[in-house]
Amino acid sequence: MDEKRGSGPRQTCVRCVYDTTIPRTTFDDRGVCNYCAMHDQMDREYPTGEAGWKKLVELAERIKASGKNNKYDCVIGVSGGCDSSYLLYLAKVKLGLRPLAVHFDNTWNSRIAVENIHRVLRKLDIDLYTYVMDNDEFNDLVRAFLKASVPEADCVTDIGLITTLYEAADKHHVKYILDGHSFRTEGFAPLGWFYFDGKYVESVHKRYGTMKIKHYPNLWLSKWMKWLLKGIKRARPLYYVDYQKEETKTFLSKEFGWQWYGGHHMENRYTIFGDNLILAGKFGRDLRYTELAAMVRSGQLSREAALEELKTPVPYDDEVTEEVKKRLNLSDEEFEEILRAPHRTHKDFETYHPTFRMLRPLFWLMYKTELVPKSFYIKYTRPAT
């Protein structure tokens, strides 16, 4: 169980693949990590099978009641990926909901992702609300994050999508945002690996940006609180589903002509770069750990197979890297300087984290009333470490 990495011993969980290189990992007397315990707690809180279906139907009835007089009763973020594509099918066909699909286009979509979105929506007859980002502004924002030398190279996309979902829900008087996340297949991002919020985006860009940002949908705390007070909730239906990733891919391909794009979060070309070259290559944070550990915990992959996959290098795409350098106007020298720059974290910039910590009791109530995901409460209202 103990392996060597660097100068100290590395302990690996006897159940999944998390080890002592993952932040805040502890082990019980059996050698099982705390993230496995978190999974088991979530598994009890969000059952599958008959009990899960009952809870899912109850959720669907609440959603229908909230949107009784509207054209749509929920919004669903779409990327062309497996999870969001299946969630559209689950919502409309299985649960009888009237979803509006919402897409934040950061101008870096892969061709396959775009085709997947339109194939699924066309067959399900679901309308699409798209916010197309100003290309120059987006590139200036992500270039600022690269120069800041922080791991959240692509958090601009995450924040933009969340804000666009709330804006679409508010515009169409919808009370529910449905999220395609499944902890059984995607797991939990290690505490301490990432952080992002609207003030963080502003702070990084203020220091390293080169142009005025006019069109980016940033998630300001005042706007977010307004939407929360309006009662716009966020729910994750896949938590109640025995969601089998490989079976789902096969189903989507057969039913919609959907295509696999090669890996988790690889629908978007900038995300490929941010996850593989910056997050894994520069900061040593391999996102495969989170997905593979989740698949092992949920019985969809053997621990041995997951450990074997982690022995292979993170795949780098030289073509994508060259595209990033060209579109962001980075010379070879500037790009190498970015890769060599000393590491920083969100704690080197202004963020909303102190405010979130101060409002911890309020966010606990919001988690309990479906206004924010449990993962937000766990990650963002704890003291800084």
N, C-alpha and C positions, 0 to 999 in steps of 0.2 A: 504493500500500500504506500510506502514511503519511497519517493523518487527524489532525485537531485535536480535542482535547477539553480544555477549560480552557486553560491557558497553555502546555502542552507537547505535543509530537508524540505520536501514538498509532500504534504499529506493530501491524498485524494479521497473523496467521499466513496464509501464502499457501495453506495446505491446508485449515484449518478456520476457525473464527471467533473463536478466542481472541486477545486483544490484550494490550497492556501495562498495561491497567487490571486484569487478572486477576492475583492474587498469584503470585509466584514463576514468572512466565512468562519464558522465555528463548527465543532463536531461534538456529538454526544458520546456517551461511553461505548456505543456500538460502532462508532466511526461514521455515522450518518450526519450529513451537513444540515445546517439550519435552513437552507433554501429548500431542501426536501421536506422539512417540517412545515415550512410555509406552504408548499404545494399541498400537503396533506390537509392543512387547515382550510385552504381554498377549496379542496375537493369536497370537504364536508359542508362548507358553506354554499357551494354551488354544485349540487348533485346532478348526475346525468340519469339516463334511463327513465322510468316512469315518473319518479319524483321530479326529475329535471324538466321533463316535458310538461308536467302540471304547472311548474313555476313559469315556464316559458309561455304557456297559453295564458296564464294570469297576467304576465307582462304585456302580451299582445293585446289583451282586452283593455288594459289601462291605456295603452297607446291608441287604440281605436277610439276609446271614449274621449281622449284628450283632443283628437283631431276630427271629431264627428262631423263638423260643418266645413272642413277644409278639403282642398283638393288632395293634399298630402297629409299623412299623419306621422311621418318620421323622415329624417334625412340620414343617408348612409354615405360615408366617404368612400370613394372608389379610386383604385390605382391601376386596375388591370391585373392585380395579384389574385392569388388563390383564395385568401380569406375573405376579402371584400366581395369577390365575385360570388362565392358561395352564400355569403350573407344576403345578397340581393335575392337569390333564389329562395332561401329560407324565409325571408321576410314576406315576399309577395306570394309565393306558391304554397308554402307550408303553413304560414301564419295568417295569410289573407290581409296583410298590411298594404298600405299605399305609399311606398317610399319614393322620395326624390333622391336621385343619385347626385353626389356633389364631388367635384374634382378640382384640386388646386394644381394648376399646370405651371410648374416652375421652368418650363421650356426645355427640360432635359429628358422628357419621356422617351423610352425606347419604342420602336415601331411595334413590337409585339404587344407592349402594354396598351398602346392606343387601340390596336385592333381588338384586343381582348375586351376592353371597355365597351366598344361599340357593338361587338357581337353579342355580348351578354345583355346589354340594355335593349338592343333591337328585338331579340327574341322574347324578352320578358315584358316588352312595351313599357319601359320605365323612362321617365324624362331625366335629362341631365342638366345640372347647373354647374357651369365651369367658370372659375376665375383664372384668367391667363395673366401671369405675372409679367411685368415689364422686364424684358430681358436684361437691359443694362443695369437696372436697379438690383435684380436678383444676383447678377454676376458681381456687382460691387459689394453686396452683403456677404456673399460666401467668400469672396477674396479677402474681405476684412477678417473673417473668422480664421482663414488660413494664416494670415499675417499675425493674428493674435496668438497663434500657436496653442490653441485649446482643442480638446478632443471632439467637441460638438461641431464638426465641420459642416454638417448638413442640418443643424437644428432650425435653420431658417425655413426649410421646407416643412418641418413638423409644426412649427408655430403658425406658418401660413395656412396649413391645412386645417388646424384646429379653429383658427379665427374664421376661415371661410365657412366651415360647418356651422358655427354659431350665427354668422351673418345670414346664411341661407335659411336656417331655422327661424330666425327672427323675421326676416323678410316675408316668409310664407306662413307665419303664425304657427309654426310646428313646435311641439313641446318635447320631442324626443330625438336625440342624436344616437344612432346605433353604431357601435364600434365593432370591427371584425377581429379584435384581439382574442386569442385563446391561450390561457396560461398553460394548457395541456400540450400545446404544440410550439408556442413561442417562449414560454417560461417567464422569468423575471429578470430584467436587466439588473446586474449586480449593483447594490447600493454603493454609490460613490463613483460609478463609472461615468454617468452622464448627469448633466443638469441643464435645463433651459427654461427661460421665461421671457416675456416681452421686454422687461427692463435690461436683461442681459444682452438681448439683441441690440437694443439701442446703445448700450454702453460700449460694446465691442465696435459697432459701426462708427460711433462718435470718435473713437480713438484711431481707427484704421481705415474708415471709409473715405471715399474721394468725391462723392456727389450727394446731393440732397435727395432723400427718399420721400417720395410723394404718394406712391401707389401700393406699397407693400402692406398687406393686412396684418399688422402687428397686434399681438394680444395684450393690450394695456389692461392693467388690473381694474381700472374704473369701468371699462367696457365689459370685461368678463363678469364682474360683480353685478352689473346691470342685467346681463343675460341670466345669471343665476337667480337673481331676485324675481325675474319674470317667470321662473320655474322651468327653464329649459334643462332637461335632464339628459344624462348620458348613461347608456346601458350597453352591456356586452352579451348579446344572446348566445354566442358560441360557448359561453361558460356553462350553459345548461345542456350542451349537445355532446354526444360521444363523437367528437370531431376527429376523424381519421384522415390525416393529411394526404397520404398516397391514394386512398380510395376517392377522396374529393377531387384530386387532380384528374383521375381517370373519368369520373363522372362529368366534370366540367368540359373535358375534351370531347366526350361523346355527345353531350347534350347541347353544347354551344359552339364547338369548334375552337374552344379556348386552348391556348398554347402555353407550355411551361417556358419560363424565361431564364432558367439556369441556376437560380438560387434565391434565398430569402432576401427580400428588399432589393432585388436586382431588376425590378421593373423600370428603374430610373437610372440614367447613366451617371448623373452626379452622385447619387447615393452609392453606386458601386464604387466610385472613386473614394468617397468619404469614409465608407465602411472598411474597405480593403486596404487602401494605401495609407490613409491618414490614421484611422482608428486602430487598425491592426498593425500596419507597417511601422508607423511612427510611435504610437502610444502602447503597442503591445496588448491591445484589448480585442480579442478574437470573438466576434459576435456568434460564431458557430457554437461556442460553449453554451450560450443561453438556449438556443434552439435544440441542440443535441441533448442537453441535460433534461429539457422538458419532455422530449420524445422518449427518453429512457424512463423518466418518472411515470409517464402515462402508459408505458408498456408498448409503445409503437416502434421501439428500436432497442436492440440489445446494448448493454453497457460496453461490451467488447467491441461492437461495431462502431460505436460512438468514439471510443478511445482511439481506435485505429484511424478513423477519419481525422481526428485532431492531430495525428502525427504528420499528416500531409500539410504542406505550406498553404497559407491563405492564397487563393488565386488572384493574381494581379492581371489587369488587362492593360497592356501597353497602349493599345489603340484609344481606350478611354482616357488614359493619362495624357496622351498627346492632344486629345480633343479639349480636355480641361485647360491645359497650358495655352492652347490657341484661343479659346473662347474667353479666358480670363486675362489675356494679354500678358502672360508671364514668360519671361525669358528663361532659358535653361538655368542661368545663374540665380535668378530670383526663386525659381522652383526649388533648387537645391538648398538655398538659404532657408526656405520654409521648412523643408524636411529636417534640417540640422538645428533649427532654432530651439532654445531651451523650452521645456514644457511649462505651460501655465494651466490654470484651472479657472472655473467660474468665480472662485474666491478672489481672484485678482481684478474683478470687475464689479460694477454695481448690479444687484439683482433684487428680486422681490423676496428672496429667501427669509430675511429677517421678519418681513411682514407675514409671510406664510406661517412661520413659527409662532408669532404672536397670536395669530388667528387659529391656532391648532384646534381648540374646542369647537369653533364654528365649522371648520372643515370636517371634523368628525361627524357633526350633525348633517352636513351636506353629503358626506359619503353614505350615511345611513338612509338618506332620503333620495339617493340616486342622482344627486346633482353633480357629484364628482366621483371618479373611479376610486376604488380603495387604494389602488397603486399610487395615486397622487397623494392621498393622505399619508401613506406609509413613507414615501420618498421625500416629500417636500415640506412636511411640517416637523421633521425631526431636527434636533440641533445640528449645526454644521460640524463636520469631522475632517 
